[in-house]
Amino acid sequence: EVQVMESGGGSVQAGGSLTLSCSVSPNAKYNNCQTEMSWYRQAPGKERDFVSDIDADGRTSYADSVKGRFTISQDIPKMTGSLQMTTLKLEDTAMYYCTVKGSCPPYAAGESGRYFEAWGQGTLVTVSS
């Protein structure tokens, strides 16, 4: 089973910066994968919303609310990534979740390939005035 883990959350004052990290646990059955990494966030009492995405070709997309302030990146061979957040606002306070989709070479004989999609448990970002 593929596991995803986020880190880097914390408390910061408005206007400050944080960098969140996302990593996929090593798994011999899922190696040399092409990955797409996405970040979502869920504020208290609200639905989970899309924040940013980066595909295996490096194409990125951002929610309008974070454009120009957040930067997503990933290191495909290491299956890690990050979300750099700057000029943080009170409304950025939320639990941030990383999700990774992977397309991987076959592991066992007869397989055409392996795929996974996994979510992390989240990391909390709190922005205060």
C-alpha contacts under 8 A as a table, 3 or more apart, distances in Angstrom:
res1	aa1	res2	aa2	distance
1	E	27	N	7.84
2	V	24	V	6.96
2	V	25	S	6.49
2	V	26	P	7.97
2	V	27	N	6.90
2	V	30	Y	7.85
2	V	116	F	7.18
2	V	117	E	7.95
2	V	118	A	6.52
3	Q	24	V	5.74
3	Q	25	S	5.39
3	Q	118	A	6.39
3	Q	119	W	7.39
3	Q	120	G	7.06
4	V	22	C	6.91
4	V	23	S	5.67
4	V	24	V	4.60
4	V	25	S	6.27
4	V	98	C	7.34
4	V	99	T	7.19
4	V	100	V	7.39
4	V	118	A	6.25
4	V	119	W	5.81
4	V	120	G	4.60
4	V	121	Q	7.77
5	M	22	C	5.61
5	M	23	S	5.39
5	M	24	V	6.52
5	M	25	S	7.66
5	M	98	C	7.53
5	M	119	W	7.95
5	M	120	G	4.91
5	M	121	Q	6.71
5	M	122	G	7.58
6	E	20	L	6.93
6	E	21	S	5.49
6	E	22	C	4.48
6	E	23	S	6.61
6	E	97	Y	7.09
6	E	98	C	6.48
6	E	120	G	6.16
6	E	121	Q	7.16
6	E	122	G	5.98
6	E	123	T	5.95
7	S	20	L	5.74
7	S	21	S	5.18
7	S	22	C	6.56
7	S	122	G	7.97
7	S	123	T	5.95
8	G	18	L	7.21
8	G	19	T	6.03
8	G	20	L	4.50
8	G	21	S	6.00
8	G	123	T	7.07
9	G	18	L	7.26
9	G	19	T	7.61
9	G	20	L	6.16
9	G	123	T	5.16
9	G	124	L	5.07
9	G	125	V	4.93
9	G	126	T	7.95
10	G	18	L	7.91
10	G	123	T	7.96
10	G	124	L	6.15
10	G	125	V	5.04
10	G	126	T	6.14
11	S	125	V	6.02
11	S	126	T	4.65
11	S	127	V	5.87
11	S	128	S	7.42
12	V	16	G	6.10
12	V	17	S	7.24
12	V	18	L	7.64
12	V	125	V	7.83
12	V	126	T	6.31
12	V	127	V	5.04
12	V	128	S	6.32
13	Q	16	G	5.56
13	Q	88	L	7.64
13	Q	127	V	5.36
13	Q	128	S	4.78
13	Q	129	S	5.68
14	A	87	T	6.96
14	A	88	L	5.29
14	A	89	K	5.09
14	A	90	L	6.19
14	A	127	V	5.68
14	A	128	S	5.65
14	A	129	S	5.41
15	G	86	T	7.06
15	G	87	T	4.17
15	G	88	L	4.85
15	G	89	K	6.36
16	G	86	T	6.10
16	G	87	T	5.40
16	G	88	L	5.49
17	S	84	Q	7.57
17	S	85	M	5.42
17	S	86	T	4.29
17	S	87	T	6.13
17	S	88	L	6.14
18	L	84	Q	6.22
18	L	85	M	5.22
18	L	86	T	6.63
19	T	82	S	6.65
19	T	83	L	5.57
19	T	84	Q	4.34
19	T	85	M	5.78
20	L	82	S	5.38
20	L	83	L	5.03
20	L	84	Q	6.40
20	L	85	M	7.84
21	S	80	T	7.34
21	S	81	G	5.77
21	S	82	S	4.31
21	S	83	L	6.46
22	C	80	T	5.52
22	C	81	G	5.09
22	C	82	S	5.86
22	C	98	C	6.30
23	S	79	M	6.01
23	S	80	T	4.29
23	S	81	G	6.43
24	V	79	M	5.62
24	V	80	T	6.36
24	V	100	V	7.87
26	P	30	Y	7.83
26	P	31	N	7.99
27	N	30	Y	5.40
27	N	31	N	6.79
28	A	31	N	5.95
29	K	107	Y	5.61
30	Y	33	C	6.61
30	Y	104	C	6.04
30	Y	105	P	7.63
30	Y	107	Y	7.42
30	Y	114	R	7.05
31	N	104	C	6.34
31	N	105	P	7.22
32	N	77	P	6.39
32	N	104	C	6.18
32	N	105	P	6.91
33	C	76	I	7.36
33	C	77	P	7.46
33	C	102	G	5.73
33	C	103	S	5.29
33	C	104	C	4.10
33	C	105	P	6.77
34	Q	56	A	5.66
34	Q	76	I	6.50
34	Q	102	G	5.59
34	Q	103	S	5.19
34	Q	104	C	6.32
35	T	55	D	6.60
35	T	56	A	5.33
35	T	76	I	6.31
35	T	79	M	7.37
35	T	100	V	6.55
35	T	101	K	5.49
35	T	102	G	4.39
35	T	103	S	6.37
36	E	53	D	7.31
36	E	54	I	5.75
36	E	55	D	4.25
36	E	56	A	5.46
36	E	100	V	5.69
36	E	101	K	5.18
36	E	102	G	6.50
37	M	53	D	5.74
37	M	54	I	5.43
37	M	55	D	6.46
37	M	74	Q	7.31
37	M	81	G	7.48
37	M	98	C	7.08
37	M	99	T	5.86
37	M	100	V	4.56
37	M	101	K	6.53
38	S	50	F	7.92
38	S	51	V	7.54
38	S	52	S	5.61
38	S	53	D	4.15
38	S	54	I	6.38
38	S	98	C	5.75
38	S	99	T	5.26
38	S	100	V	6.39
39	W	50	F	6.45
39	W	51	V	5.35
39	W	52	S	5.21
39	W	53	D	6.32
39	W	83	L	7.87
39	W	96	Y	6.82
39	W	97	Y	5.58
39	W	98	C	4.62
39	W	99	T	6.33
40	Y	48	R	6.43
40	Y	49	D	5.38
40	Y	50	F	4.46
40	Y	51	V	4.94
40	Y	52	S	7.03
40	Y	96	Y	5.74
40	Y	97	Y	5.12
40	Y	98	C	6.47
40	Y	99	T	7.93
41	R	48	R	5.40
41	R	49	D	5.36
41	R	50	F	6.58
41	R	51	V	6.62
41	R	94	A	5.81
41	R	95	M	5.40
41	R	96	Y	4.27
41	R	97	Y	5.85
42	Q	46	K	6.19
42	Q	47	E	5.80
42	Q	48	R	4.25
42	Q	49	D	6.17
42	Q	94	A	5.19
42	Q	95	M	5.23
42	Q	96	Y	6.57
43	A	46	K	5.35
43	A	47	E	7.18
43	A	48	R	7.35
43	A	93	T	6.34
43	A	94	A	4.13
43	A	95	M	6.28
44	P	94	A	6.78
50	F	62	Y	7.98
50	F	63	A	6.52
51	V	62	Y	5.77
51	V	63	A	5.11
51	V	66	V	7.15
52	S	60	T	7.19
52	S	61	S	5.49
52	S	62	Y	4.34
52	S	63	A	6.22
52	S	72	I	6.79
53	D	60	T	5.45
53	D	61	S	5.24
53	D	62	Y	6.62
53	D	72	I	7.06
54	I	57	D	7.90
54	I	58	G	5.73
54	I	59	R	5.42
54	I	60	T	4.37
54	I	61	S	6.64
54	I	72	I	6.78
54	I	73	S	6.83
54	I	74	Q	7.44
55	D	58	G	5.27
55	D	59	R	5.45
55	D	60	T	6.68
56	A	59	R	7.43
56	A	76	I	7.46
58	G	73	S	7.93
60	T	72	I	7.30
62	Y	66	V	6.52
62	Y	67	K	5.77
63	A	66	V	5.65
63	A	67	K	6.32
64	D	67	K	5.30
66	V	69	R	5.41
66	V	70	F	5.65
67	K	70	F	6.21
68	G	71	T	7.76
69	R	85	M	6.04
69	R	86	T	5.16
69	R	87	T	6.19
69	R	88	L	7.73
70	F	83	L	6.62
70	F	84	Q	5.40
70	F	85	M	4.46
70	F	86	T	6.11
71	T	83	L	5.61
71	T	84	Q	5.00
71	T	85	M	6.63
72	I	81	G	7.48
72	I	82	S	5.80
72	I	83	L	4.55
72	I	84	Q	6.36
73	S	81	G	5.44
73	S	82	S	5.41
73	S	83	L	6.58
74	Q	79	M	7.20
74	Q	80	T	5.66
74	Q	81	G	3.75
74	Q	82	S	6.25
75	D	78	K	5.51
75	D	79	M	5.72
75	D	80	T	5.29
75	D	81	G	5.80
76	I	79	M	4.73
76	I	80	T	6.66
85	M	88	L	6.64
88	L	92	D	6.40
88	L	127	V	6.89
89	K	92	D	5.35
89	K	93	T	7.61
89	K	127	V	6.39
90	L	93	T	5.85
90	L	126	T	7.78
90	L	127	V	5.03
90	L	128	S	5.96
90	L	129	S	7.01
91	E	94	A	7.99
91	E	127	V	7.63
92	D	125	V	7.51
92	D	126	T	7.52
92	D	127	V	6.69
93	T	124	L	7.80
93	T	125	V	5.37
93	T	126	T	4.61
93	T	127	V	5.34
94	A	124	L	6.03
94	A	125	V	5.50
94	A	126	T	6.60
95	M	122	G	5.86
95	M	123	T	5.51
95	M	124	L	4.33
95	M	125	V	6.07
96	Y	122	G	5.21
96	Y	123	T	5.26
96	Y	124	L	6.08
96	Y	125	V	7.04
97	Y	119	W	7.01
97	Y	120	G	5.91
97	Y	121	Q	6.64
97	Y	122	G	4.39
97	Y	123	T	6.61
98	C	119	W	5.91
98	C	120	G	5.54
98	C	122	G	6.96
99	T	117	E	7.08
99	T	118	A	5.58
99	T	119	W	4.34
99	T	120	G	6.32
100	V	116	F	7.81
100	V	117	E	5.59
100	V	118	A	5.52
100	V	119	W	6.64
101	K	115	Y	7.33
101	K	116	F	5.53
101	K	117	E	4.27
101	K	118	A	6.65
102	G	114	R	7.95
102	G	115	Y	5.37
102	G	116	F	5.09
102	G	117	E	6.38
103	S	113	G	7.25
103	S	114	R	6.01
103	S	115	Y	4.67
103	S	116	F	6.85
104	C	113	G	5.76
104	C	114	R	4.90
104	C	115	Y	5.91
105	P	112	S	7.45
105	P	113	G	4.79
105	P	114	R	6.04
106	P	109	A	7.44
106	P	110	G	7.95
106	P	111	E	5.19
106	P	112	S	5.61
106	P	113	G	3.98
106	P	114	R	5.61
107	Y	111	E	6.90
107	Y	113	G	7.28
107	Y	114	R	7.29
108	A	111	E	5.80
111	E	114	R	7.53
